Amino acid sequence: MNKLLIANRGEIACRIIRTAKQQGIATVAVYSTVDAQAQHVLNADQAVCIGPAMAAESYLVVDNIIAAAQQTGADAIHPGYGFLSENPALVDACTQHGITFVGPSASAMRAMGLKDAAKQLMSEAGVPVVPGYHGESQMPELLAAQAVKIGYPVLIKARAGGGGKGMRQVHHPGEFAAALEAAQREADASFGDPHVLIEKYIAKPRHIEVQVFGDSHGNVVHLFERDCSLQRRHQKVIEEAPAPDMPSAVRQAMTSAALTAAKAIAYEGAGTVEFIVDGSSELRTDGFWFMEMNTRLQVEHPVTEAITGIDLVDWQLRVARGEPLPKVQSDIHMDGHAVEARLYAENPSNGFLPAVGYLARFSLSALGRADSGVVAGDRVLPHYDPLLAKLVAHAPDRPSAFVRLARQLEESCVMGTITNREFLWRLAKHDAVVAGRFDTSFIAVHFDQLVATPCLPALAAAACIALVEPWLDDQPVAPVANRLGSWQLWGAAKRQVRLLHEGEILLFDCVQVHQAPMGQYWQVSCPGWSAFPSSGFQLCRQHVHKLRVNGVVQPFYSVLDDHEMSVQLGPEAAVFSLPVPGADPSLEHSSDTILSPMPGRVVAVHCSVGERIKSGQALVSVEAMKMEQDLTSPRDGVVEFIGVGVGDQITEEVELVRLVEE
C-alpha cells in the first residue's frame, strides 16, 4: 500500500490522513467544488475534484471515486464513515480495478447492509434479535397491520444506512401512515432505498455496541463495548467506553454474541455490532438484542482507542494489506474511562435544526483529544453533515472523565454559527448522566433543563460592552454606531444599546464608570431584567474580553456579523439581534407566515392553496444536512399562498406558506 485515497471529507478524512502519514503512506483527498479549500484537501498530498456540491453528484458517485484513484495512482481506498462506506458497489469496483479496499468484503456488507436480512441471519446464528417485521412487502396496509400485531409503540427503520435517518417512533395507529411516508422518503433520499422494517420499541432502551475486528487469517477479536444511549433524534451526541454499570457476565455474553455475529459472515476489518438493551433495571444476560452491524469505522471509535491504546485506523490499514491482527484477545485490555462529545453546528432549542455560518472563531481545548475537519475562517456548508469536531476525554475513572469533558467544552470557543456546545456542557454536567442513570429518551425528557440559558443577563451585558467598544474586536465602528443610540456628550460617557431577544426589544444603559490604561469599566443596566449583573468591565489584551459578574471576573468572546451579535461567556453562549431602525420586530415572528429556518431542499409540500389547516399540521418538508425537517403550522387557518415546490433549493427565511384566518 503506497498511496491511499480517502473517499470522504471533513473530520474523518483528516483523521485517516494522520494515521496514513504515520505509516509513510501517501494520501489523496477527493472534494466537491464547494470543498476546494477544506482542511482534508489541504492536509492530503494530492487532491482531486469529483463533482458539484450535492453529495449525490460527487461523494456518492462510485465511478468518480475510482477515476480519481486511477488518475493519481492510488492503490488503496479508505471510505471513512457515511457516504459510500457501506456500499458494496464501491468494494466491487475496487476489486474490478485492482484497488485495495480498506474495509470488509462486499459479501459481508451485503449480509449486514439490509437490516431485515441481517436480523434473519443473526437469528439463525443464535444471536438474540428484536421482535418485529422484516419482510419484503412494503404495502402500507400490511405494514400498519404488522405494527398493530407487534404492539405499539413501534419503530419504523430504514433497512439500509443508519444515523437515525429514515427512522420514526410511532406511539398510536393514527400516526403510522404519516410517519411511514416520511421515513420512506428520508430513507430513499439518504440511501437510495425506501424499504423499511417495523420493530418493537423497547421501553427505557440503552444503546450499547461492541467493537469487533477481523482479519483474513480467520482471527476475530472484540475491543470491548461503548454506550451510545445519549441521543437526540436517534443520533448519538455523547458516547463512552466502557458502558456504565456493566456486569462482567453481561459483558461476556454481549461480546460473545458480537463475535458470533462477526464470525457468521467471516468478517474482516473494523466493525460494530449494535445492541438494544433493556435499561429499565440492572443489565441482564437475557436483556439485550441485536439491532444491526455497521460494517465500517464508527464516529465514536476514539473512545475505544482511548481505553485500549489501539489506533483502529492503523489496524484497518494493516488488515487491508493482508497482515494478521497485531494482538490476540488476551492481549487487549481496558485502561480507565473515555467519553466523547460530538460538537455540531445546530440549534438545540429549535429542534436541533442544522445551522450554517462562517467560523469567525474556532479554538478547541487542549485538555484532551480533539478531532476536527474545520478551522477558524471556514464555512459550515448546508450540503453535508454539520459535525464540527469530536472532543474526547480520558481519565482513570468515569466521574473524572466527565469532569474533564465538561472542562474541554467550556474552554472551547466556536463563534459565527449556532452550535450545541453549551447543550453538551449541560449534558456532561447533569447529575443523572454523571451517575450513569439514563436511557435513549434522556435528552427528550430533560430537554428544557438542557437548553436553558440561566446566565442570559450576563451574556446581554457582554454583548452591550462589546458593542460600545467595537475596536476591541477589530469591528468597524461606523456601522455599529449607526445601529446604536446617541452618545451622551456631558458627564460620564454613556450610551444606550438596543438588543432584540425573542422578539422583544430591550434597552440597556451603558455608563463608563472608570477608564484605565488597559481597559474601560462599564456599568450596564436594563429596567426590564431584574437579575442583571451589578457591573462589568472589558479588558483589551490579545483580544481577550472580560466581564465582572457579582465580583467574579470571566473572559468572554464576541463576534458582530451584520445585524447579529454572538457572545460566549464560559460554557454558555447567546445570539442577540440589533434592531434595524424603522423595522417592526413583530413581523419576524408573524404566525401568518411560515419561513424556512435553514437552507435546504424542499422534499414535500403537504398542503394546497385554500386548504383548511390545523395547528401543528405539517405544511412543508425540507431536507438539509442529510436530515429531513417537517415545518408545521403555528395555528389554525387557511392556506393563502405557497411559495415553493418539491425540489426547490431554498435559503434561510424564504417564505414557504402564508396563512389567513378562516
Number of C-alpha atoms within 10 A of each C-alpha: 17 13 21 30 31 28 28 26 25 23 21 23 27 23 16 23 25 16 16 18 15 10 14 11 17 18 25 27 27 27 27 19 13 15 18 15 11 18 20 29 24 13 17 21 17 15 20 20 19 22 19 15 18 15 18 15 14 20 24 22 16 19 14 19 28 19 13 20 26 13 10 16 15 21 18 24 28 24 27 25 19 22 19 21 24 26 21 18 15 23 25 17 16 21 14 9 12 11 21 19 24 27 27 28 20 19 15 19 24 18 21 24 23 21 23 25 17 23 25 15 18 24 15 11 15 12 20 18 19 18 14 21 19 19 14 11 12 14 9 13 10 11 21 18 13 18 25 14 12 17 16 16 17 23 23 25 26 29 26 24 24 21 13 18 25 31 25 23 22 20 14 13 15 10 11 20 15 12 18 25 15 21 25 25 21 24 27 18 19 22 21 14 18 21 22 29 25 26 23 19 21 17 14 16 19 24 23 25 29 27 25 24 24 25 25 18 13 12 17 22 22 22 22 23 25 25 24 24 28 24 19 19 19 17 15 20 22 23 26 30 31 26 23 15 11 15 13 10 11 16 19 14 14 28 21 16 22 29 21 17 25 26 17 16 19 19 26 27 26 25 23 24 24 24 26 23 26 20 21 14 8 10 18 17 14 12 17 25 20 24 23 25 26 22 29 22 23 16 17 23 20 28 25 25 17 22 24 20 14 16 14 22 23 15 21 24 26 19 24 22 16 12 14 18 21 12 12 12 12 7 8 16 11 15 16 16 25 29 29 27 28 21 23 23 26 21 18 21 14 10 11 16 19 30 22 21 15 15 19 18 18 16 14 21 16 11 17 15 19 18 18 21 21 21 17 14 12 17 18 21 20 22 18 17 17 22 20 21 20 22 26 27 27 26 20 12 12 23 16 17 23 27 16 21 29 23 20 24 25 20 15 18 20 25 25 26 21 22 24 22 26 24 24 25 22 19 26 25 18 16 11 12 17 18 12 14 12 18 22 23 19 18 19 13 10 12 16 11 14 21 18 14 15 10 16 16 18 23 27 27 29 29 25 26 26 25 24 22 17 19 13 19 18 11 16 11 13 9 11 17 15 11 17 19 13 12 13 12 9 7 8 11 14 21 20 20 23 19 24 17 16 10 15 11 16 16 16 20 18 24 21 19 16 13 11 8 7 9 17 17 20 25 18 27 24 19 10 11 11 9 12 20 23 14 20 27 25 24 18 16 11 8 14 14 22 22 25 20 18 12 11 9 13 15 15 23 22 29 22 25 13 10 14 16 23 24 27 22 22 18 20 21 26 20 22 20 19 19 21 14 9 6 9 11 16 12 11 12 13 12 16 20 21 22 20 20 18 21 22 24 22 22 22 21 19 13 17 15 13 14 13 16 21 14 11 12 16 19 20 24 21 24 22 24 20 18 21 25 22 17 21 17 23 18 15 18 19 20 23 17 16 18 11 18 14 13 13 14 15 18 15 13 13 16 17 20 24 20 24 15 11 11
